[in-house]
Amino acid sequence: MQYASKITGIGSHFPQRVMTNQDLARELAAKGIETNDEWIVERTGIRERRISEPGNPKETNSSLALVAATRALEMAGKTVDDIDQILFATCSPDSLVPTSACWLQTKLGAKRAWALDINAACSGFVYGLAIADTFIRTGQVKTSLVIGSEVLNPMVNWDDRGSCILFGDGSGAAIVERTEAANPRRILSTHLHTDGSLWEVLYVPAGGSARPLTAELIEQKANTMHMKGKEIFKVAVKTLTDFAVTALETNGLTIKDLDWFVPHQANLRIIEAVAKRLDFPMDKVLVNIDRHGNTSAATVPTALDEAVRAGKVKPGQTVLMDVFGAGLTYGAVLARW
């Protein structure tokens, strides 16, 4: 290929409301459901999460993405007129029609860009990077805005102690630009996979055209996430480990050549198990699940943004983004920053 792609800017944004484990425990206790901070931290590593305010126009999915995108543009030194493409990864769009990508385009004023939503659940941001990389390498796009953004709280069953402790809302964004194919600081490779036979480990039973919502289905909470935690844990550890090895081997690298590992932030225990399997030190794993919970497609870009702005991730370092999500979907992107 004549061209390669490179991440030149990144940004993130979260709702104002912080829901601590103590806050959540009080809300659940009012419903007769027992939990506490120690129980949640021991099982997930999560201490708090951000929750969007229903009805607040500044905290819709596309509005959170607007702030994250603006920050990414500023870091990259670009304007909205430079954007050729908007790829908006989410499973919690503002509306089914039009897409969140369209809402974001008009809020940004990015009139030159064409816009597309990607629903790969928690893998969405990495899927977006892979798509942007392909369009850029083939010469069709110069500058892509890739978003991973979620407002999950309307999809959470707040009566299910096993799942409601996990999720939070937030948004992350990246500017991906064309660069020379020989540039060592580029996206080195992308790797995507799907296994639809595992759909039952995490899904929303109703709300699509196959099962339109009714009052009865809403009463049954069929419009909220259903998950099998133990099965997810096993699949996640294996797939995250396998894709990390695949990405490194594809580029003739080993785990010792990796500077930073950015896994999907589903559960700290999953992250620790993967790091152990890879024999990779946890102090080189970027983690923000303790403060934000599982923000699905937003976990990787928000964790990466925090690390870049803190000066941890430096030019020339090798960064591996590694994800899994409902579907099931999997993916990894290896980049030299």
C-alpha positions in Angstrom: 0.0 0.0 0.0 1.1 3.6 -0.7 -0.4 4.9 2.5 -0.6 4.0 6.2 -2.7 5.4 9.0 -1.8 7.0 12.2 -3.7 8.2 15.3 -2.8 11.8 15.8 -5.4 13.0 18.3 -7.5 11.5 21.1 -10.1 12.7 23.5 -12.7 11.6 26.0 -15.7 12.9 28.0 -18.0 11.6 30.7 -21.3 12.6 32.3 -21.1 14.7 35.5 -22.8 12.3 37.9 -20.5 10.0 39.7 -22.3 6.9 41.1 -20.0 5.2 43.7 -20.5 1.6 44.9 -21.9 3.0 48.1 -24.5 5.1 46.1 -25.5 2.0 44.1 -25.7 -0.1 47.2 -28.1 2.4 48.8 -30.3 2.4 45.7 -30.4 -1.4 45.5 -31.1 -1.7 49.3 -34.2 0.4 48.8 -35.4 -2.4 46.4 -34.5 -5.1 48.9 -31.3 -6.1 47.0 -28.1 -6.5 49.1 -24.7 -5.5 47.9 -21.8 -3.4 49.1 -18.5 -1.8 48.0 -16.3 -4.6 49.1 -18.4 -7.2 47.2 -18.3 -5.2 44.0 -14.6 -4.3 44.2 -13.6 -7.9 44.9 -15.5 -9.3 41.9 -15.0 -6.5 39.4 -12.4 -3.9 40.5 -15.0 -1.2 40.0 -15.4 1.5 42.6 -17.5 4.1 40.7 -19.0 4.9 37.4 -20.5 7.9 35.5 -24.2 7.9 34.7 -25.9 10.3 32.2 -28.8 12.4 33.3 -32.0 11.3 31.5 -33.4 14.2 29.4 -30.2 16.3 29.7 -29.4 17.3 26.1 -25.7 17.7 27.0 -25.5 14.1 28.1 -27.0 12.3 25.2 -24.6 9.8 23.4 -23.9 12.2 20.5 -23.4 15.2 22.9 -20.8 13.3 25.0 -19.1 12.3 21.7 -19.1 16.0 20.6 -16.9 17.0 23.5 -14.6 13.9 23.0 -14.3 14.6 19.3 -13.5 18.3 19.8 -10.7 17.4 22.2 -9.3 14.9 19.8 -9.4 17.4 17.0 -7.6 19.9 19.1 -4.8 17.4 19.9 -4.4 16.6 16.3 -4.4 20.2 15.2 -7.4 19.6 12.9 -10.7 21.3 12.2 -14.1 19.9 11.4 -13.5 20.8 7.7 -10.6 18.2 7.7 -12.9 15.3 8.5 -13.7 13.0 5.6 -15.3 10.2 7.6 -17.1 9.7 10.9 -17.3 6.2 12.3 -19.4 6.1 15.4 -19.2 2.9 17.4 -22.1 2.4 19.8 -24.7 -0.1 20.9 -26.7 2.6 22.6 -27.5 5.2 19.9 -29.4 8.4 20.4 -32.0 7.0 18.0 -32.3 4.1 15.6 -32.9 6.5 12.8 -31.0 8.7 12.2 -27.7 7.3 13.4 -25.6 8.8 16.2 -23.0 9.4 13.5 -25.5 11.7 11.7 -26.4 13.5 15.0 -22.7 14.0 15.7 -22.0 15.3 12.2 -24.6 18.0 12.4 -23.5 19.0 16.0 -19.9 19.2 14.9 -20.7 21.0 11.6 -18.6 18.5 9.7 -20.4 19.0 6.4 -17.7 17.3 4.3 -17.8 14.0 6.2 -19.9 11.0 5.5 -21.1 9.3 8.7 -21.7 5.7 9.8 -22.7 3.9 13.0 -21.0 0.6 13.9 -22.6 -1.8 16.4 -20.0 -4.3 17.5 -20.8 -3.6 21.2 -17.7 -3.4 23.3 -15.4 -4.1 20.3 -16.8 -1.2 18.3 -14.0 1.3 18.7 -11.4 -1.2 17.5 -13.7 -2.2 14.6 -13.9 1.5 13.8 -10.1 1.9 13.8 -9.7 -1.1 11.5 -12.3 0.3 9.0 -10.6 3.8 9.1 -7.2 2.2 8.5 -8.5 0.3 5.5 -10.1 3.4 3.9 -7.0 5.5 4.5 -4.6 2.8 3.2 -6.6 2.5 0.0 -6.4 6.2 -0.6 -10.2 6.9 -0.2 -9.9 8.9 3.0 -7.3 11.3 4.5 -8.8 12.0 7.9 -11.2 9.9 9.9 -12.9 10.6 13.1 -13.5 7.3 15.1 -15.8 7.4 18.1 -16.5 4.9 20.8 -19.4 6.2 22.9 -22.1 4.8 25.1 -25.1 5.8 27.2 -25.8 2.4 28.6 -27.8 3.1 31.7 -31.3 2.9 30.0 -30.3 -0.6 28.9 -29.2 -1.8 32.3 -31.4 -3.9 34.5 -31.1 -2.0 37.7 -32.7 -4.8 39.6 -30.0 -7.3 38.6 -27.2 -7.1 41.1 -24.9 -9.3 38.9 -25.0 -6.9 35.9 -26.0 -3.4 37.1 -22.7 -3.0 39.0 -20.7 -3.2 35.8 -21.7 -0.5 33.5 -21.1 3.2 33.1 -21.5 5.9 30.4 -18.8 7.8 28.5 -17.3 8.7 25.2 -13.9 8.5 23.5 -12.7 9.7 20.1 -9.6 9.4 17.9 -8.4 11.3 14.8 -6.8 8.8 12.4 -4.8 10.4 9.5 -3.0 9.3 6.4 0.7 9.0 6.6 3.5 7.4 4.5 3.5 3.6 4.4 7.1 3.6 5.6 6.4 5.7 8.7 7.3 3.6 11.7 4.7 5.5 13.8 1.5 4.1 12.4 -1.2 1.5 12.8 0.8 -1.7 12.3 -2.0 -4.2 11.9 -5.7 -4.8 12.6 -7.4 -8.1 13.5 -11.2 -8.7 13.6 -13.3 -11.8 14.3 -16.9 -12.7 15.1 -18.6 -15.8 16.6 -22.4 -15.3 16.4 -23.0 -18.7 17.9 -22.1 -17.2 21.3 -24.8 -14.5 21.2 -26.5 -15.8 24.4 -23.7 -14.8 26.7 -24.7 -11.1 26.4 -27.7 -9.8 24.6 -30.9 -7.7 24.8 -33.9 -9.9 24.1 -36.3 -7.4 22.7 -36.5 -4.0 21.0 -35.5 -4.9 17.5 -37.8 -5.8 14.5 -37.8 -9.5 15.5 -39.4 -8.7 18.9 -40.8 -5.2 18.9 -41.3 -3.7 22.4 -44.6 -4.1 24.1 -45.7 -3.0 27.6 -45.5 -6.7 28.7 -41.9 -7.0 27.4 -40.8 -3.8 29.1 -42.4 -5.1 32.3 -40.3 -8.3 31.9 -37.2 -6.1 31.4 -36.7 -7.7 28.0 -35.3 -4.4 26.8 -32.3 -4.6 29.1 -29.0 -6.5 28.9 -29.0 -10.2 29.8 -25.6 -11.8 30.5 -23.9 -15.0 31.6 -21.0 -13.7 33.7 -19.0 -17.0 34.1 -19.2 -17.8 30.4 -18.1 -14.3 29.4 -15.1 -14.5 31.8 -13.8 -17.7 30.2 -14.4 -16.5 26.6 -12.9 -13.1 27.3 -9.7 -14.3 28.8 -9.0 -16.7 26.0 -9.9 -14.4 23.1 -8.0 -11.4 24.6 -4.9 -13.5 25.1 -5.2 -15.1 21.6 -5.6 -11.9 19.8 -2.8 -10.2 21.6 -0.4 -13.0 20.6 -1.8 -12.9 17.0 -1.2 -9.2 16.6 2.3 -9.4 18.0 3.3 -12.4 16.0 1.9 -10.8 12.8 4.5 -8.0 13.2 7.4 -10.2 14.3 7.2 -9.0 17.9 6.9 -10.6 21.3 5.3 -9.5 24.5 8.6 -8.0 25.6 8.4 -5.6 22.7 5.1 -4.2 23.9 5.1 -0.9 25.8 1.4 -0.6 26.6 -1.6 -3.0 26.7 -5.1 -1.4 26.4 -7.7 -4.2 26.9 -11.4 -3.8 27.0 -12.4 -2.7 30.5 -15.1 -5.3 31.3 -13.8 -6.6 34.6 -10.5 -6.0 36.3 -10.2 -9.8 37.1 -10.4 -10.5 33.4 -7.7 -8.0 32.7 -5.5 -9.4 35.4 -6.0 -13.0 34.1 -5.0 -12.0 30.6 -1.9 -10.1 31.8 -0.9 -13.2 33.7 -1.3 -15.5 30.7 0.7 -13.1 28.6 3.3 -12.7 31.3 2.9 -8.9 31.0 3.3 -6.5 34.0 0.1 -4.9 35.2 1.9 -1.5 35.6 2.0 -1.4 31.8 -1.7 -2.2 31.4 -3.9 0.9 31.0 -6.9 0.6 33.3 -9.7 3.0 34.1 -12.5 0.5 35.0 -12.1 1.3 38.7 -13.3 4.9 38.0 -15.6 4.4 35.0 -16.9 0.8 35.0 -17.5 -0.9 31.7 -18.3 1.8 29.1 -18.5 -0.7 26.2 -17.1 0.8 23.0 -15.7 3.8 25.0 -13.4 1.8 27.3 -10.3 1.6 25.0 -10.3 5.3 23.7 -11.0 6.7 27.2 -8.3 4.7 28.9 -5.9 5.6 26.1 -6.8 9.3 26.2 -6.1 9.5 29.9 -2.7 7.8 29.5 -1.7 10.0 26.6 -2.6 13.2 28.4 -0.8 12.0 31.6 2.4 11.6 29.5 2.5 7.8 30.0 2.2 6.9 26.3 5.1 8.5 24.4 6.0 8.8 20.7 7.5 5.7 19.3 6.0 3.3 21.8 4.1 0.3 20.8 0.5 0.1 22.0 -1.9 -2.9 21.7 -5.7 -2.4 21.8 -7.5 -5.7 22.5 -11.2 -6.1 22.8 -14.2 -8.5 22.9 -17.9 -7.7 22.9 -21.4 -9.0 22.6 -22.1 -10.8 19.4 -19.6 -12.1 20.1 -17.1 -9.8 18.5 -13.4 -9.7 19.0 -10.5 -7.5 17.7 -7.1 -6.1 18.2 -5.2 -3.1 16.8 -1.4 -2.8 17.2 0.0 0.6 16.7 3.3 2.5 17.2 2.4 5.8 18.8 
